[in-house]
């Protein structure tokens, strides 16, 4: 009878350890957490502006970089590495000249005539992208999870697998390209 009790206790303990390990890894199979984020953080459009950027070449977009409260605080305090809970959002639009604005500038500043002076945000481009800091969950990608949502739907894993290799080049700034523009 003591053997059966001991065996049951050992099985229960083993099951408990296995359950704990699966929970700690964030995966039921004990594998590494995926590098992608599957839900859009609520209220991101109301986050504060970190900076703006213009990407030329193939991207040819203008983008706003937004941050949650943790992101803004860590930027202001110049905290590196960034703390868990920091979320950065990137919203982009086509970068287009404004004919209307250019005509107005030309009428007041003749030297601007004949070339684009004013550029504005056109249609949205490449959905919305996120970087979420969770050092344990996303350990394999420098502590960052990546996401892109097009029309509210997550981008495919193949797209997201290109994120970290690009960000790896900026490891000295905790894999974040954007600098804070107060």
LOSE-916997 format. One record per residue (C-alpha): residue number from 1; residue in one letter; x, y, z. Coordinates in steps of 0.5 Angstrom, whole numbers, m for minus. Example, Ala and Ser with C-alpha at 12.3 -4.5 7.8 and 13.67 -1.06 7.14 Angstrom:
2
+-----+---+-------+-------+-------+
:   k : r :    xx :    yy :    zz :
+-----+---+-------+-------+-------+
:   1 : A :    25 :    m9 :    16 :
:   2 : S :    27 :    m2 :    14 :
+-----+---+-------+-------+-------+
# end
This chain:
182
+-----+---+-------+-------+-------+
:   k : r :    xx :    yy :    zz :
+-----+---+-------+-------+-------+
:   1 : X :     0 :     0 :     0 :
:   2 : X :     6 :     5 :     2 :
:   3 : X :     9 :     3 :    m5 :
:   4 : X :     2 :     5 :    m9 :
:   5 : X :     2 :    12 :    m5 :
:   6 : X :     9 :    14 :    m6 :
:   7 : X :     8 :    12 :   m14 :
:   8 : X :     2 :    16 :   m14 :
:   9 : X :     5 :    22 :   m10 :
:  10 : X :    11 :    22 :   m15 :
:  11 : X :     6 :    22 :   m21 :
:  12 : X :     3 :    28 :   m18 :
:  13 : X :     9 :    31 :   m17 :
:  14 : X :    12 :    30 :   m24 :
:  15 : X :     5 :    32 :   m27 :
:  16 : X :     5 :    39 :   m23 :
:  17 : X :    13 :    40 :   m25 :
:  18 : X :    11 :    39 :   m32 :
:  19 : X :     5 :    44 :   m32 :
:  20 : X :     9 :    49 :   m28 :
:  21 : X :    14 :    49 :   m34 :
:  22 : X :     9 :    49 :   m39 :
:  23 : X :     6 :    55 :   m36 :
:  24 : X :    12 :    58 :   m35 :
:  25 : X :    14 :    58 :   m42 :
:  26 : X :     8 :    60 :   m45 :
:  27 : X :     7 :    54 :   m49 :
:  28 : X :     3 :    48 :   m47 :
:  29 : X :     9 :    44 :   m51 :
:  30 : X :    14 :    47 :   m47 :
:  31 : X :    17 :    50 :   m53 :
:  32 : X :    19 :    57 :   m54 :
:  33 : X :    14 :    63 :   m54 :
:  34 : X :    13 :    65 :   m61 :
:  35 : X :    16 :    72 :   m64 :
:  36 : X :     9 :    75 :   m66 :
:  37 : X :     4 :    78 :   m62 :
:  38 : X :    m3 :    76 :   m64 :
:  39 : X :    m8 :    81 :   m61 :
:  40 : X :    m8 :    89 :   m62 :
:  41 : X :    m7 :    93 :   m56 :
:  42 : X :   m13 :    96 :   m54 :
:  43 : X :   m13 :   104 :   m54 :
:  44 : X :    m6 :   104 :   m58 :
:  45 : X :    m9 :   110 :   m62 :
:  46 : X :    m9 :   114 :   m56 :
:  47 : X :    m2 :   113 :   m54 :
:  48 : X :     3 :   119 :   m54 :
:  49 : X :     7 :   121 :   m60 :
:  50 : X :    14 :   118 :   m59 :
:  51 : X :    17 :   121 :   m66 :
:  52 : X :    15 :   121 :   m74 :
:  53 : X :    19 :   118 :   m79 :
:  54 : X :    20 :   118 :   m87 :
:  55 : X :    22 :   112 :   m90 :
:  56 : X :    24 :   113 :   m97 :
:  57 : X :    26 :   108 :  m103 :
:  58 : X :    21 :   102 :  m103 :
:  59 : X :    17 :   104 :   m97 :
:  60 : X :    16 :   111 :   m99 :
:  61 : X :    12 :   112 :   m93 :
:  62 : X :    11 :   117 :   m87 :
:  63 : X :    10 :   114 :   m80 :
:  64 : X :     8 :   116 :   m73 :
:  65 : X :    11 :   112 :   m67 :
:  66 : X :     7 :   112 :   m61 :
:  67 : X :     8 :   109 :   m54 :
:  68 : X :     4 :   106 :   m48 :
:  69 : X :     6 :   110 :   m42 :
:  70 : X :    11 :   105 :   m40 :
:  71 : X :    15 :   106 :   m47 :
:  72 : X :    14 :   114 :   m46 :
:  73 : X :    17 :   113 :   m39 :
:  74 : X :    23 :   109 :   m41 :
:  75 : X :    24 :   114 :   m46 :
:  76 : X :    24 :   120 :   m42 :
:  77 : X :    28 :   117 :   m37 :
:  78 : X :    33 :   114 :   m42 :
:  79 : X :    32 :   107 :   m39 :
:  80 : X :    36 :   101 :   m42 :
:  81 : X :    35 :    96 :   m43 :
:  82 : X :    27 :    98 :   m44 :
:  83 : X :    23 :    95 :   m38 :
:  84 : X :    18 :    89 :   m40 :
:  85 : X :    11 :    92 :   m41 :
:  86 : X :    14 :    97 :   m46 :
:  87 : X :    10 :    97 :   m53 :
:  88 : X :    11 :   101 :   m59 :
:  89 : X :     6 :   102 :   m65 :
:  90 : X :     8 :   104 :   m72 :
:  91 : X :     2 :   107 :   m76 :
:  92 : X :     4 :   109 :   m83 :
:  93 : X :     1 :   112 :   m89 :
:  94 : X :     4 :   113 :   m96 :
:  95 : X :     8 :   119 :   m97 :
:  96 : X :     5 :   124 :  m102 :
:  97 : X :     6 :   131 :  m105 :
:  98 : X :     0 :   136 :  m104 :
:  99 : X :    m2 :   139 :  m110 :
: 100 : X :    m6 :   144 :  m106 :
: 101 : X :    m1 :   146 :  m101 :
: 102 : X :     4 :   146 :  m107 :
: 103 : X :     0 :   151 :  m111 :
: 104 : X :    m1 :   156 :  m104 :
: 105 : X :     7 :   156 :  m103 :
: 106 : X :     8 :   157 :  m110 :
: 107 : X :     4 :   163 :  m110 :
: 108 : X :     7 :   166 :  m104 :
: 109 : X :    14 :   164 :  m105 :
: 110 : X :    15 :   164 :  m112 :
: 111 : X :    22 :   160 :  m111 :
: 112 : X :    18 :   154 :  m109 :
: 113 : X :    14 :   153 :  m116 :
: 114 : X :    15 :   147 :  m120 :
: 115 : X :    17 :   143 :  m115 :
: 116 : X :    14 :   139 :  m109 :
: 117 : X :    15 :   143 :  m103 :
: 118 : X :     9 :   140 :   m98 :
: 119 : X :     8 :   132 :   m97 :
: 120 : X :     2 :   129 :   m93 :
: 121 : X :     0 :   122 :   m91 :
: 122 : X :    m4 :   119 :   m96 :
: 123 : X :    m7 :   112 :   m96 :
: 124 : X :    m5 :   107 :   m90 :
: 125 : X :     0 :   103 :   m91 :
: 126 : X :     3 :    96 :   m88 :
: 127 : X :    m3 :    96 :   m83 :
: 128 : X :     0 :    97 :   m76 :
: 129 : X :     6 :    94 :   m73 :
: 130 : X :     8 :    93 :   m66 :
: 131 : X :    14 :    91 :   m61 :
: 132 : X :    12 :    89 :   m54 :
: 133 : X :    17 :    88 :   m49 :
: 134 : X :    17 :    82 :   m45 :
: 135 : X :    24 :    79 :   m44 :
: 136 : X :    22 :    72 :   m41 :
: 137 : X :    17 :    71 :   m47 :
: 138 : X :    21 :    73 :   m52 :
: 139 : X :    28 :    71 :   m50 :
: 140 : X :    30 :    69 :   m57 :
: 141 : X :    29 :    75 :   m60 :
: 142 : X :    32 :    80 :   m55 :
: 143 : X :    26 :    80 :   m51 :
: 144 : X :    21 :    83 :   m56 :
: 145 : X :    15 :    80 :   m59 :
: 146 : X :    13 :    83 :   m66 :
: 147 : X :     6 :    84 :   m70 :
: 148 : X :     3 :    87 :   m76 :
: 149 : X :    m4 :    87 :   m77 :
: 150 : X :    m7 :    89 :   m84 :
: 151 : X :   m15 :    91 :   m83 :
: 152 : X :   m15 :    88 :   m76 :
: 153 : X :   m12 :    81 :   m78 :
: 154 : X :    m5 :    79 :   m76 :
: 155 : X :     0 :    78 :   m82 :
: 156 : X :     3 :    71 :   m83 :
: 157 : X :     9 :    68 :   m79 :
: 158 : X :    14 :    69 :   m85 :
: 159 : X :    13 :    77 :   m85 :
: 160 : X :    14 :    77 :   m78 :
: 161 : X :    20 :    73 :   m78 :
: 162 : X :    24 :    78 :   m82 :
: 163 : X :    23 :    83 :   m76 :
: 164 : X :    28 :    81 :   m71 :
: 165 : X :    34 :    80 :   m76 :
: 166 : X :    33 :    87 :   m78 :
: 167 : X :    32 :    90 :   m71 :
: 168 : X :    38 :    86 :   m69 :
: 169 : X :    43 :    91 :   m72 :
: 170 : X :    41 :    96 :   m67 :
: 171 : X :    42 :    91 :   m61 :
: 172 : X :    46 :    97 :   m57 :
: 173 : X :    39 :   101 :   m57 :
: 174 : X :    35 :    95 :   m54 :
: 175 : X :    33 :    93 :   m62 :
: 176 : X :    29 :   100 :   m62 :
: 177 : X :    31 :   104 :   m68 :
: 178 : X :    26 :   110 :   m66 :
: 179 : X :    29 :   115 :   m62 :
: 180 : X :    25 :   120 :   m57 :
: 181 : X :    23 :   126 :   m60 :
: 182 : X :    20 :   130 :   m54 :
+-----+---+-------+-------+-------+
# end
